[in-house]
Amino acid sequence: MFLKHTSTGKLMQVVELQDLMNPMHEQVAMRLHYGEEAQDPETVDKQELQFPSGEALPRAWTDPHYRDEEVEAAHHDRSI
């Protein structure tokens, strides 16, 4: 999968998709998409990445607490 580095606008290839989708990982290994040879991986903060269309990464990939309010509301409803 390719993502765009927000500060440079360059495309980068995700090395491990599991790391990208894991909200507990704030950084992910990426390879700069430049030329025909594979570049060495580098660690990039997820906050610096977006889809090539300019769309942000899903909150489920970046925020480990993205469902806290939903879970708390469901727990509250059951205890009433």
mmCIF file of the N, C-alpha and C atoms, coordinates in Angstrom:
data_MODEL
# 
_entry.id   MODEL 
# 
loop_
_atom_site.group_PDB 
_atom_site.id 
_atom_site.type_symbol 
_atom_site.label_atom_id 
_atom_site.label_alt_id 
_atom_site.label_comp_id 
_atom_site.label_asym_id 
_atom_site.label_entity_id 
_atom_site.label_seq_id 
_atom_site.pdbx_PDB_ins_code 
_atom_site.Cartn_x 
_atom_site.Cartn_y 
_atom_site.Cartn_z 
_atom_site.occupancy 
_atom_site.B_iso_or_equiv 
_atom_site.pdbx_formal_charge 
_atom_site.auth_seq_id 
_atom_site.auth_comp_id 
_atom_site.auth_asym_id 
_atom_site.auth_atom_id 
_atom_site.pdbx_PDB_model_num 
ATOM 1   N N  . MET A 1 1  ? 0.850   -1.169 0.000  1.00 0.00 ? 1  MET A N  1 
ATOM 2   C CA . MET A 1 1  ? 0.000   0.000  0.000  1.00 0.00 ? 1  MET A CA 1 
ATOM 3   C C  . MET A 1 1  ? 0.896   1.234  0.000  1.00 0.00 ? 1  MET A C  1 
ATOM 4   N N  . PHE A 1 2  ? 0.493   2.229  -0.762 1.00 0.00 ? 2  PHE A N  1 
ATOM 5   C CA . PHE A 1 2  ? 1.236   3.479  -0.817 1.00 0.00 ? 2  PHE A CA 1 
ATOM 6   C C  . PHE A 1 2  ? 0.465   4.575  -0.095 1.00 0.00 ? 2  PHE A C  1 
ATOM 7   N N  . LEU A 1 3  ? 1.194   5.384  0.659  1.00 0.00 ? 3  LEU A N  1 
ATOM 8   C CA . LEU A 1 3  ? 0.633   6.538  1.338  1.00 0.00 ? 3  LEU A CA 1 
ATOM 9   C C  . LEU A 1 3  ? 1.485   7.752  1.010  1.00 0.00 ? 3  LEU A C  1 
ATOM 10  N N  . LYS A 1 4  ? 0.911   8.920  1.218  1.00 0.00 ? 4  LYS A N  1 
ATOM 11  C CA . LYS A 1 4  ? 1.634   10.157 0.932  1.00 0.00 ? 4  LYS A CA 1 
ATOM 12  C C  . LYS A 1 4  ? 2.155   10.763 2.230  1.00 0.00 ? 4  LYS A C  1 
ATOM 13  N N  . HIS A 1 5  ? 3.422   11.152 2.226  1.00 0.00 ? 5  HIS A N  1 
ATOM 14  C CA . HIS A 1 5  ? 4.026   11.857 3.358  1.00 0.00 ? 5  HIS A CA 1 
ATOM 15  C C  . HIS A 1 5  ? 3.549   13.301 3.275  1.00 0.00 ? 5  HIS A C  1 
ATOM 16  N N  . THR A 1 6  ? 2.884   13.790 4.316  1.00 0.00 ? 6  THR A N  1 
ATOM 17  C CA . THR A 1 6  ? 2.226   15.092 4.226  1.00 0.00 ? 6  THR A CA 1 
ATOM 18  C C  . THR A 1 6  ? 3.196   16.254 4.052  1.00 0.00 ? 6  THR A C  1 
ATOM 19  N N  . SER A 1 7  ? 4.360   16.203 4.684  1.00 0.00 ? 7  SER A N  1 
ATOM 20  C CA . SER A 1 7  ? 5.259   17.359 4.595  1.00 0.00 ? 7  SER A CA 1 
ATOM 21  C C  . SER A 1 7  ? 6.042   17.412 3.283  1.00 0.00 ? 7  SER A C  1 
ATOM 22  N N  . THR A 1 8  ? 6.274   16.248 2.661  1.00 0.00 ? 8  THR A N  1 
ATOM 23  C CA . THR A 1 8  ? 7.042   16.242 1.411  1.00 0.00 ? 8  THR A CA 1 
ATOM 24  C C  . THR A 1 8  ? 6.172   16.008 0.185  1.00 0.00 ? 8  THR A C  1 
ATOM 25  N N  . GLY A 1 9  ? 4.989   15.394 0.382  1.00 0.00 ? 9  GLY A N  1 
ATOM 26  C CA . GLY A 1 9  ? 4.110   15.070 -0.733 1.00 0.00 ? 9  GLY A CA 1 
ATOM 27  C C  . GLY A 1 9  ? 4.556   13.846 -1.512 1.00 0.00 ? 9  GLY A C  1 
ATOM 28  N N  . LYS A 1 10 ? 5.602   13.162 -1.039 1.00 0.00 ? 10 LYS A N  1 
ATOM 29  C CA . LYS A 1 10 ? 6.129   11.993 -1.750 1.00 0.00 ? 10 LYS A CA 1 
ATOM 30  C C  . LYS A 1 10 ? 5.385   10.730 -1.343 1.00 0.00 ? 10 LYS A C  1 
ATOM 31  N N  . LEU A 1 11 ? 5.259   9.799  -2.301 1.00 0.00 ? 11 LEU A N  1 
ATOM 32  C CA . LEU A 1 11 ? 4.631   8.511  -2.021 1.00 0.00 ? 11 LEU A CA 1 
ATOM 33  C C  . LEU A 1 11 ? 5.613   7.597  -1.310 1.00 0.00 ? 11 LEU A C  1 
ATOM 34  N N  . MET A 1 12 ? 5.085   6.876  -0.316 1.00 0.00 ? 12 MET A N  1 
ATOM 35  C CA . MET A 1 12 ? 5.890   5.924  0.437  1.00 0.00 ? 12 MET A CA 1 
ATOM 36  C C  . MET A 1 12 ? 5.119   4.614  0.511  1.00 0.00 ? 12 MET A C  1 
ATOM 37  N N  . GLN A 1 13 ? 5.854   3.510  0.474  1.00 0.00 ? 13 GLN A N  1 
ATOM 38  C CA . GLN A 1 13 ? 5.242   2.184  0.549  1.00 0.00 ? 13 GLN A CA 1 
ATOM 39  C C  . GLN A 1 13 ? 5.300   1.677  1.983  1.00 0.00 ? 13 GLN A C  1 
ATOM 40  N N  . VAL A 1 14 ? 4.175   1.166  2.474  1.00 0.00 ? 14 VAL A N  1 
ATOM 41  C CA . VAL A 1 14 ? 4.104   0.591  3.816  1.00 0.00 ? 14 VAL A CA 1 
ATOM 42  C C  . VAL A 1 14 ? 4.834   -0.745 3.806  1.00 0.00 ? 14 VAL A C  1 
ATOM 43  N N  . VAL A 1 15 ? 5.735   -0.956 4.782  1.00 0.00 ? 15 VAL A N  1 
ATOM 44  C CA . VAL A 1 15 ? 6.484   -2.210 4.861  1.00 0.00 ? 15 VAL A CA 1 
ATOM 45  C C  . VAL A 1 15 ? 5.608   -3.302 5.474  1.00 0.00 ? 15 VAL A C  1 
ATOM 46  N N  . GLU A 1 16 ? 4.926   -3.017 6.588  1.00 0.00 ? 16 GLU A N  1 
ATOM 47  C CA . GLU A 1 16 ? 4.069   -3.995 7.267  1.00 0.00 ? 16 GLU A CA 1 
ATOM 48  C C  . GLU A 1 16 ? 2.683   -3.394 7.484  1.00 0.00 ? 16 GLU A C  1 
ATOM 49  N N  . LEU A 1 17 ? 1.688   -3.906 6.790  1.00 0.00 ? 17 LEU A N  1 
ATOM 50  C CA . LEU A 1 17 ? 0.329   -3.381 6.926  1.00 0.00 ? 17 LEU A CA 1 
ATOM 51  C C  . LEU A 1 17 ? -0.210  -3.521 8.345  1.00 0.00 ? 17 LEU A C  1 
ATOM 52  N N  . GLN A 1 18 ? 0.173   -4.586 9.043  1.00 0.00 ? 18 GLN A N  1 
ATOM 53  C CA . GLN A 1 18 ? -0.307  -4.791 10.412 1.00 0.00 ? 18 GLN A CA 1 
ATOM 54  C C  . GLN A 1 18 ? 0.111   -3.640 11.317 1.00 0.00 ? 18 GLN A C  1 
ATOM 55  N N  . ASP A 1 19 ? 1.327   -3.131 11.138 1.00 0.00 ? 19 ASP A N  1 
ATOM 56  C CA . ASP A 1 19 ? 1.788   -2.001 11.943 1.00 0.00 ? 19 ASP A CA 1 
ATOM 57  C C  . ASP A 1 19 ? 0.976   -0.747 11.635 1.00 0.00 ? 19 ASP A C  1 
ATOM 58  N N  . LEU A 1 20 ? 0.628   -0.560 10.382 1.00 0.00 ? 20 LEU A N  1 
ATOM 59  C CA . LEU A 1 20 ? -0.154  0.607  9.989  1.00 0.00 ? 20 LEU A CA 1 
ATOM 60  C C  . LEU A 1 20 ? -1.535  0.572  10.632 1.00 0.00 ? 20 LEU A C  1 
ATOM 61  N N  . MET A 1 21 ? -2.168  -0.590 10.658 1.00 0.00 ? 21 MET A N  1 
ATOM 62  C CA . MET A 1 21 ? -3.533  -0.705 11.158 1.00 0.00 ? 21 MET A CA 1 
ATOM 63  C C  . MET A 1 21 ? -3.620  -0.831 12.672 1.00 0.00 ? 21 MET A C  1 
ATOM 64  N N  . ASN A 1 22 ? -2.505  -1.074 13.333 1.00 0.00 ? 22 ASN A N  1 
ATOM 65  C CA . ASN A 1 22 ? -2.498  -1.227 14.785 1.00 0.00 ? 22 ASN A CA 1 
ATOM 66  C C  . ASN A 1 22 ? -2.466  0.154  15.438 1.00 0.00 ? 22 ASN A C  1 
ATOM 67  N N  . PRO A 1 23 ? -3.534  0.549  16.143 1.00 0.00 ? 23 PRO A N  1 
ATOM 68  C CA . PRO A 1 23 ? -3.567  1.887  16.741 1.00 0.00 ? 23 PRO A CA 1 
ATOM 69  C C  . PRO A 1 23 ? -2.564  2.069  17.877 1.00 0.00 ? 23 PRO A C  1 
ATOM 70  N N  . MET A 1 24 ? -2.000  0.984  18.382 1.00 0.00 ? 24 MET A N  1 
ATOM 71  C CA . MET A 1 24 ? -1.001  1.088  19.451 1.00 0.00 ? 24 MET A CA 1 
ATOM 72  C C  . MET A 1 24 ? 0.371   1.493  18.906 1.00 0.00 ? 24 MET A C  1 
ATOM 73  N N  . HIS A 1 25 ? 0.560   1.398  17.611 1.00 0.00 ? 25 HIS A N  1 
ATOM 74  C CA . HIS A 1 25 ? 1.828   1.787  16.985 1.00 0.00 ? 25 HIS A CA 1 
ATOM 75  C C  . HIS A 1 25 ? 1.691   3.212  16.447 1.00 0.00 ? 25 HIS A C  1 
ATOM 76  N N  . GLU A 1 26 ? 2.463   4.136  17.007 1.00 0.00 ? 26 GLU A N  1 
ATOM 77  C CA . GLU A 1 26 ? 2.413   5.530  16.555 1.00 0.00 ? 26 GLU A CA 1 
ATOM 78  C C  . GLU A 1 26 ? 3.255   5.757  15.303 1.00 0.00 ? 26 GLU A C  1 
ATOM 79  N N  . GLN A 1 27 ? 4.159   4.822  15.038 1.00 0.00 ? 27 GLN A N  1 
ATOM 80  C CA . GLN A 1 27 ? 5.039   4.939  13.879 1.00 0.00 ? 27 GLN A CA 1 
ATOM 81  C C  . GLN A 1 27 ? 4.948   3.672  13.048 1.00 0.00 ? 27 GLN A C  1 
ATOM 82  N N  . VAL A 1 28 ? 5.342   3.790  11.794 1.00 0.00 ? 28 VAL A N  1 
ATOM 83  C CA . VAL A 1 28 ? 5.286   2.652  10.883 1.00 0.00 ? 28 VAL A CA 1 
ATOM 84  C C  . VAL A 1 28 ? 6.505   2.711  9.962  1.00 0.00 ? 28 VAL A C  1 
ATOM 85  N N  . ALA A 1 29 ? 7.023   1.541  9.600  1.00 0.00 ? 29 ALA A N  1 
ATOM 86  C CA . ALA A 1 29 ? 8.163   1.469  8.677  1.00 0.00 ? 29 ALA A CA 1 
ATOM 87  C C  . ALA A 1 29 ? 7.663   1.690  7.254  1.00 0.00 ? 29 ALA A C  1 
ATOM 88  N N  . MET A 1 30 ? 8.330   2.587  6.545  1.00 0.00 ? 30 MET A N  1 
ATOM 89  C CA . MET A 1 30 ? 7.935   2.957  5.183  1.00 0.00 ? 30 MET A CA 1 
ATOM 90  C C  . MET A 1 30 ? 9.167   2.972  4.288  1.00 0.00 ? 30 MET A C  1 
ATOM 91  N N  . ARG A 1 31 ? 8.924   2.786  2.997  1.00 0.00 ? 31 ARG A N  1 
ATOM 92  C CA . ARG A 1 31 ? 9.987   2.908  1.986  1.00 0.00 ? 31 ARG A CA 1 
ATOM 93  C C  . ARG A 1 31 ? 9.591   4.013  1.022  1.00 0.00 ? 31 ARG A C  1 
ATOM 94  N N  . LEU A 1 32 ? 10.496  4.931  0.796  1.00 0.00 ? 32 LEU A N  1 
ATOM 95  C CA . LEU A 1 32 ? 10.259  5.997  -0.167 1.00 0.00 ? 32 LEU A CA 1 
ATOM 96  C C  . LEU A 1 32 ? 10.128  5.397  -1.555 1.00 0.00 ? 32 LEU A C  1 
ATOM 97  N N  . HIS A 1 33 ? 9.117   5.794  -2.273 1.00 0.00 ? 33 HIS A N  1 
ATOM 98  C CA . HIS A 1 33 ? 8.892   5.306  -3.635 1.00 0.00 ? 33 HIS A CA 1 
ATOM 99  C C  . HIS A 1 33 ? 9.612   6.261  -4.579 1.00 0.00 ? 33 HIS A C  1 
ATOM 100 N N  . TYR A 1 34 ? 10.841  5.894  -4.915 1.00 0.00 ? 34 TYR A N  1 
ATOM 101 C CA . TYR A 1 34 ? 11.682  6.785  -5.711 1.00 0.00 ? 34 TYR A CA 1 
ATOM 102 C C  . TYR A 1 34 ? 12.574  5.947  -6.606 1.00 0.00 ? 34 TYR A C  1 
ATOM 103 N N  . GLY A 1 35 ? 12.470  6.107  -7.887 1.00 0.00 ? 35 GLY A N  1 
ATOM 104 C CA . GLY A 1 35 ? 13.296  5.337  -8.811 1.00 0.00 ? 35 GLY A CA 1 
ATOM 105 C C  . GLY A 1 35 ? 12.844  3.893  -8.901 1.00 0.00 ? 35 GLY A C  1 
ATOM 106 N N  . GLU A 1 36 ? 13.698  3.066  -9.464 1.00 0.00 ? 36 GLU A N  1 
ATOM 107 C CA . GLU A 1 36 ? 13.347  1.662  -9.663 1.00 0.00 ? 36 GLU A CA 1 
ATOM 108 C C  . GLU A 1 36 ? 13.852  0.756  -8.551 1.00 0.00 ? 36 GLU A C  1 
ATOM 109 N N  . GLU A 1 37 ? 14.833  1.202  -7.780 1.00 0.00 ? 37 GLU A N  1 
ATOM 110 C CA . GLU A 1 37 ? 15.370  0.382  -6.700 1.00 0.00 ? 37 GLU A CA 1 
ATOM 111 C C  . GLU A 1 37 ? 14.603  0.647  -5.411 1.00 0.00 ? 37 GLU A C  1 
ATOM 112 N N  . ALA A 1 38 ? 14.395  -0.427 -4.649 1.00 0.00 ? 38 ALA A N  1 
ATOM 113 C CA . ALA A 1 38 ? 13.737  -0.277 -3.351 1.00 0.00 ? 38 ALA A CA 1 
ATOM 114 C C  . ALA A 1 38 ? 14.657  0.494  -2.412 1.00 0.00 ? 38 ALA A C  1 
ATOM 115 N N  . GLN A 1 39 ? 14.104  1.503  -1.767 1.00 0.00 ? 39 GLN A N  1 
ATOM 116 C CA . GLN A 1 39 ? 14.866  2.305  -0.815 1.00 0.00 ? 39 GLN A CA 1 
ATOM 117 C C  . GLN A 1 39 ? 14.855  1.616  0.546  1.00 0.00 ? 39 GLN A C  1 
ATOM 118 N N  . ASP A 1 40 ? 15.807  1.975  1.392  1.00 0.00 ? 40 ASP A N  1 
ATOM 119 C CA . ASP A 1 40 ? 15.854  1.422  2.742  1.00 0.00 ? 40 ASP A CA 1 
ATOM 120 C C  . ASP A 1 40 ? 14.647  1.912  3.542  1.00 0.00 ? 40 ASP A C  1 
ATOM 121 N N  . PRO A 1 41 ? 14.092  1.046  4.407  1.00 0.00 ? 41 PRO A N  1 
ATOM 122 C CA . PRO A 1 41 ? 12.945  1.463  5.220  1.00 0.00 ? 41 PRO A CA 1 
ATOM 123 C C  . PRO A 1 41 ? 13.341  2.559  6.210  1.00 0.00 ? 41 PRO A C  1 
ATOM 124 N N  . GLU A 1 42 ? 12.386  3.423  6.498  1.00 0.00 ? 42 GLU A N  1 
ATOM 125 C CA . GLU A 1 42 ? 12.567  4.438  7.526  1.00 0.00 ? 42 GLU A CA 1 
ATOM 126 C C  . GLU A 1 42 ? 11.291  4.505  8.350  1.00 0.00 ? 42 GLU A C  1 
ATOM 127 N N  . THR A 1 43 ? 11.421  4.902  9.609  1.00 0.00 ? 43 THR A N  1 
ATOM 128 C CA . THR A 1 43 ? 10.276  4.991  10.503 1.00 0.00 ? 43 THR A CA 1 
ATOM 129 C C  . THR A 1 43 ? 9.626   6.362  10.361 1.00 0.00 ? 43 THR A C  1 
ATOM 130 N N  . VAL A 1 44 ? 8.305   6.355  10.203 1.00 0.00 ? 44 VAL A N  1 
ATOM 131 C CA . VAL A 1 44 ? 7.552   7.590  10.000 1.00 0.00 ? 44 VAL A CA 1 
ATOM 132 C C  . VAL A 1 44 ? 6.378   7.615  10.978 1.00 0.00 ? 44 VAL A C  1 
ATOM 133 N N  . ASP A 1 45 ? 6.107   8.786  11.575 1.00 0.00 ? 45 ASP A N  1 
ATOM 134 C CA . ASP A 1 45 ? 4.933   8.947  12.427 1.00 0.00 ? 45 ASP A CA 1 
ATOM 135 C C  . ASP A 1 45 ? 3.670   8.836  11.582 1.00 0.00 ? 45 ASP A C  1 
ATOM 136 N N  . LYS A 1 46 ? 2.676   8.116  12.088 1.00 0.00 ? 46 LYS A N  1 
ATOM 137 C CA . LYS A 1 46 ? 1.419   7.972  11.348 1.00 0.00 ? 46 LYS A CA 1 
ATOM 138 C C  . LYS A 1 46 ? 0.755   9.325  11.105 1.00 0.00 ? 46 LYS A C  1 
ATOM 139 N N  . GLN A 1 47 ? 0.968   10.272 12.012 1.00 0.00 ? 47 GLN A N  1 
ATOM 140 C CA . GLN A 1 47 ? 0.360   11.596 11.863 1.00 0.00 ? 47 GLN A CA 1 
ATOM 141 C C  . GLN A 1 47 ? 0.874   12.321 10.625 1.00 0.00 ? 47 GLN A C  1 
ATOM 142 N N  . GLU A 1 48 ? 2.002   11.874 10.074 1.00 0.00 ? 48 GLU A N  1 
ATOM 143 C CA . GLU A 1 48 ? 2.598   12.497 8.893  1.00 0.00 ? 48 GLU A CA 1 
ATOM 144 C C  . GLU A 1 48 ? 2.185   11.803 7.595  1.00 0.00 ? 48 GLU A C  1 
ATOM 145 N N  . LEU A 1 49 ? 1.221   10.881 7.684  1.00 0.00 ? 49 LEU A N  1 
ATOM 146 C CA . LEU A 1 49 ? 0.814   10.103 6.514  1.00 0.00 ? 49 LEU A CA 1 
ATOM 147 C C  . LEU A 1 49 ? -0.654  10.333 6.179  1.00 0.00 ? 49 LEU A C  1 
ATOM 148 N N  . GLN A 1 50 ? -0.959  10.240 4.909  1.00 0.00 ? 50 GLN A N  1 
ATOM 149 C CA . GLN A 1 50 ? -2.339  10.299 4.439  1.00 0.00 ? 50 GLN A CA 1 
ATOM 150 C C  . GLN A 1 50 ? -2.442  9.475  3.162  1.00 0.00 ? 50 GLN A C  1 
ATOM 151 N N  . PHE A 1 51 ? -3.667  9.198  2.740  1.00 0.00 ? 51 PHE A N  1 
ATOM 152 C CA . PHE A 1 51 ? -3.855  8.489  1.483  1.00 0.00 ? 51 PHE A CA 1 
ATOM 153 C C  . PHE A 1 51 ? -3.454  9.405  0.329  1.00 0.00 ? 51 PHE A C  1 
ATOM 154 N N  . PRO A 1 52 ? -3.060  8.841  -0.809 1.00 0.00 ? 52 PRO A N  1 
ATOM 155 C CA . PRO A 1 52 ? -2.669  9.676  -1.954 1.00 0.00 ? 52 PRO A CA 1 
ATOM 156 C C  . PRO A 1 52 ? -3.749  10.681 -2.368 1.00 0.00 ? 52 PRO A C  1 
ATOM 157 N N  . SER A 1 53 ? -5.007  10.391 -2.066 1.00 0.00 ? 53 SER A N  1 
ATOM 158 C CA . SER A 1 53 ? -6.112  11.298 -2.396 1.00 0.00 ? 53 SER A CA 1 
ATOM 159 C C  . SER A 1 53 ? -6.160  12.512 -1.474 1.00 0.00 ? 53 SER A C  1 
ATOM 160 N N  . GLY A 1 54 ? -5.371  12.475 -0.388 1.00 0.00 ? 54 GLY A N  1 
ATOM 161 C CA . GLY A 1 54 ? -5.382  13.551 0.596  1.00 0.00 ? 54 GLY A CA 1 
ATOM 162 C C  . GLY A 1 54 ? -6.238  13.240 1.807  1.00 0.00 ? 54 GLY A C  1 
ATOM 163 N N  . GLU A 1 55 ? -6.922  12.096 1.770  1.00 0.00 ? 55 GLU A N  1 
ATOM 164 C CA . GLU A 1 55 ? -7.782  11.682 2.874  1.00 0.00 ? 55 GLU A CA 1 
ATOM 165 C C  . GLU A 1 55 ? -6.926  11.211 4.049  1.00 0.00 ? 55 GLU A C  1 
ATOM 166 N N  . ALA A 1 56 ? -7.353  11.548 5.266  1.00 0.00 ? 56 ALA A N  1 
ATOM 167 C CA . ALA A 1 56 ? -6.636  11.147 6.477  1.00 0.00 ? 56 ALA A CA 1 
ATOM 168 C C  . ALA A 1 56 ? -6.771  9.643  6.714  1.00 0.00 ? 56 ALA A C  1 
ATOM 169 N N  . LEU A 1 57 ? -5.848  9.096  7.489  1.00 0.00 ? 57 LEU A N  1 
ATOM 170 C CA . LEU A 1 57 ? -5.936  7.690  7.881  1.00 0.00 ? 57 LEU A CA 1 
ATOM 171 C C  . LEU A 1 57 ? -7.138  7.510  8.802  1.00 0.00 ? 57 LEU A C  1 
ATOM 172 N N  . PRO A 1 58 ? -7.761  6.335  8.798  1.00 0.00 ? 58 PRO A N  1 
ATOM 173 C CA . PRO A 1 58 ? -8.901  6.090  9.687  1.00 0.00 ? 58 PRO A CA 1 
ATOM 174 C C  . PRO A 1 58 ? -8.500  6.241  11.151 1.00 0.00 ? 58 PRO A C  1 
ATOM 175 N N  . ARG A 1 59 ? -9.401  6.787  11.941 1.00 0.00 ? 59 ARG A N  1 
ATOM 176 C CA . ARG A 1 59 ? -9.135  6.980  13.368 1.00 0.00 ? 59 ARG A CA 1 
ATOM 177 C C  . ARG A 1 59 ? -8.820  5.651  14.060 1.00 0.00 ? 59 ARG A C  1 
ATOM 178 N N  . ALA A 1 60 ? -9.421  4.569  13.590 1.00 0.00 ? 60 ALA A N  1 
ATOM 179 C CA . ALA A 1 60 ? -9.177  3.244  14.176 1.00 0.00 ? 60 ALA A CA 1 
ATOM 180 C C  . ALA A 1 60 ? -7.717  2.822  14.025 1.00 0.00 ? 60 ALA A C  1 
ATOM 181 N N  . TRP A 1 61 ? -6.985  3.403  13.099 1.00 0.00 ? 61 TRP A N  1 
ATOM 182 C CA . TRP A 1 61 ? -5.577  3.074  12.884 1.00 0.00 ? 61 TRP A CA 1 
ATOM 183 C C  . TRP A 1 61 ? -4.642  3.952  13.705 1.00 0.00 ? 61 TRP A C  1 
ATOM 184 N N  . THR A 1 62 ? -5.145  5.082  14.213 1.00 0.00 ? 62 THR A N  1 
ATOM 185 C CA . THR A 1 62 ? -4.261  6.047  14.869 1.00 0.00 ? 62 THR A CA 1 
ATOM 186 C C  . THR A 1 62 ? -4.592  6.313  16.331 1.00 0.00 ? 62 THR A C  1 
ATOM 187 N N  . ASP A 1 63 ? -5.797  5.994  16.776 1.00 0.00 ? 63 ASP A N  1 
ATOM 188 C CA . ASP A 1 63 ? -6.240  6.312  18.137 1.00 0.00 ? 63 ASP A CA 1 
ATOM 189 C C  . ASP A 1 63 ? -6.639  5.038  18.875 1.00 0.00 ? 63 ASP A C  1 
ATOM 190 N N  . PRO A 1 64 ? -5.809  4.600  19.843 1.00 0.00 ? 64 PRO A N  1 
ATOM 191 C CA . PRO A 1 64 ? -6.142  3.361  20.557 1.00 0.00 ? 64 PRO A CA 1 
ATOM 192 C C  . PRO A 1 64 ? -7.423  3.465  21.388 1.00 0.00 ? 64 PRO A C  1 
ATOM 193 N N  . HIS A 1 65 ? -7.915  4.665  21.609 1.00 0.00 ? 65 HIS A N  1 
ATOM 194 C CA . HIS A 1 65 ? -9.124  4.866  22.421 1.00 0.00 ? 65 HIS A CA 1 
ATOM 195 C C  . HIS A 1 65 ? -10.324 5.284  21.573 1.00 0.00 ? 65 HIS A C  1 
ATOM 196 N N  . TYR A 1 66 ? -10.301 4.966  20.293 1.00 0.00 ? 66 TYR A N  1 
ATOM 197 C CA . TYR A 1 66 ? -11.338 5.448  19.387 1.00 0.00 ? 66 TYR A CA 1 
ATOM 198 C C  . TYR A 1 66 ? -12.731 4.930  19.717 1.00 0.00 ? 66 TYR A C  1 
ATOM 199 N N  . ARG A 1 67 ? -12.836 3.847  20.475 1.00 0.00 ? 67 ARG A N  1 
ATOM 200 C CA . ARG A 1 67 ? -14.163 3.296  20.802 1.00 0.00 ? 67 ARG A CA 1 
ATOM 201 C C  . ARG A 1 67 ? -14.519 3.463  22.274 1.00 0.00 ? 67 ARG A C  1 
ATOM 202 N N  . ASP A 1 68 ? -13.721 4.165  23.047 1.00 0.00 ? 68 ASP A N  1 
ATOM 203 C CA . ASP A 1 68 ? -13.967 4.288  24.484 1.00 0.00 ? 68 ASP A CA 1 
ATOM 204 C C  . ASP A 1 68 ? -15.360 4.831  24.799 1.00 0.00 ? 68 ASP A C  1 
ATOM 205 N N  . GLU A 1 69 ? -15.773 5.898  24.123 1.00 0.00 ? 69 GLU A N  1 
ATOM 206 C CA . GLU A 1 69 ? -17.084 6.496  24.393 1.00 0.00 ? 69 GLU A CA 1 
ATOM 207 C C  . GLU A 1 69 ? -18.214 5.528  24.053 1.00 0.00 ? 69 GLU A C  1 
ATOM 208 N N  . GLU A 1 70 ? -18.078 4.813  22.956 1.00 0.00 ? 70 GLU A N  1 
ATOM 209 C CA . GLU A 1 70 ? -19.102 3.849  22.541 1.00 0.00 ? 70 GLU A CA 1 
ATOM 210 C C  . GLU A 1 70 ? -19.221 2.709  23.555 1.00 0.00 ? 70 GLU A C  1 
ATOM 211 N N  . VAL A 1 71 ? -18.094 2.197  24.017 1.00 0.00 ? 71 VAL A N  1 
ATOM 212 C CA . VAL A 1 71 ? -18.089 1.105  24.990 1.00 0.00 ? 71 VAL A CA 1 
ATOM 213 C C  . VAL A 1 71 ? -18.653 1.582  26.319 1.00 0.00 ? 71 VAL A C  1 
ATOM 214 N N  . GLU A 1 72 ? -18.262 2.776  26.740 1.00 0.00 ? 72 GLU A N  1 
ATOM 215 C CA . GLU A 1 72 ? -18.763 3.324  27.999 1.00 0.00 ? 72 GLU A CA 1 
ATOM 216 C C  . GLU A 1 72 ? -20.274 3.538  27.942 1.00 0.00 ? 72 GLU A C  1 
ATOM 217 N N  . ALA A 1 73 ? -20.785 4.037  26.828 1.00 0.00 ? 73 ALA A N  1 
ATOM 218 C CA . ALA A 1 73 ? -22.226 4.248  26.677 1.00 0.00 ? 73 ALA A CA 1 
ATOM 219 C C  . ALA A 1 73 ? -22.975 2.918  26.716 1.00 0.00 ? 73 ALA A C  1 
ATOM 220 N N  . ALA A 1 74 ? -22.449 1.896  26.066 1.00 0.00 ? 74 ALA A N  1 
ATOM 221 C CA . ALA A 1 74 ? -23.086 0.578  26.072 1.00 0.00 ? 74 ALA A CA 1 
ATOM 222 C C  . ALA A 1 74 ? -23.082 -0.010 27.478 1.00 0.00 ? 74 ALA A C  1 
ATOM 223 N N  . HIS A 1 75 ? -21.989 0.170  28.203 1.00 0.00 ? 75 HIS A N  1 
ATOM 224 C CA . HIS A 1 75 ? -21.896 -0.331 29.580 1.00 0.00 ? 75 HIS A CA 1 
ATOM 225 C C  . HIS A 1 75 ? -22.899 0.410  30.465 1.00 0.00 ? 75 HIS A C  1 
ATOM 226 N N  . HIS A 1 76 ? -23.022 1.702  30.267 1.00 0.00 ? 76 HIS A N  1 
ATOM 227 C CA . HIS A 1 76 ? -23.954 2.510  31.049 1.00 0.00 ? 76 HIS A CA 1 
ATOM 228 C C  . HIS A 1 76 ? -25.393 2.076  30.780 1.00 0.00 ? 76 HIS A C  1 
ATOM 229 N N  . ASP A 1 77 ? -25.724 1.807  29.526 1.00 0.00 ? 77 ASP A N  1 
ATOM 230 C CA . ASP A 1 77 ? -27.078 1.375  29.163 1.00 0.00 ? 77 ASP A CA 1 
ATOM 231 C C  . ASP A 1 77 ? -27.434 0.040  29.803 1.00 0.00 ? 77 ASP A C  1 
ATOM 232 N N  . ARG A 1 78 ? -26.475 -0.842 29.936 1.00 0.00 ? 78 ARG A N  1 
ATOM 233 C CA . ARG A 1 78 ? -26.732 -2.165 30.532 1.00 0.00 ? 78 ARG A CA 1 
ATOM 234 C C  . ARG A 1 78 ? -26.929 -2.076 32.039 1.00 0.00 ? 78 ARG A C  1 
ATOM 235 N N  . SER A 1 79 ? -26.307 -1.098 32.680 1.00 0.00 ? 79 SER A N  1 
ATOM 236 C CA . SER A 1 79 ? -26.380 -1.008 34.136 1.00 0.00 ? 79 SER A CA 1 
ATOM 237 C C  . SER A 1 79 ? -27.629 -0.265 34.612 1.00 0.00 ? 79 SER A C  1 
ATOM 238 N N  . ILE A 1 80 ? -28.419 0.249  33.690 1.00 0.00 ? 80 ILE A N  1 
ATOM 239 C CA . ILE A 1 80 ? -29.651 0.970  34.078 1.00 0.00 ? 80 ILE A CA 1 
ATOM 240 C C  . ILE A 1 80 ? -30.781 -0.001 34.285 1.00 0.00 ? 80 ILE A C  1 
# 
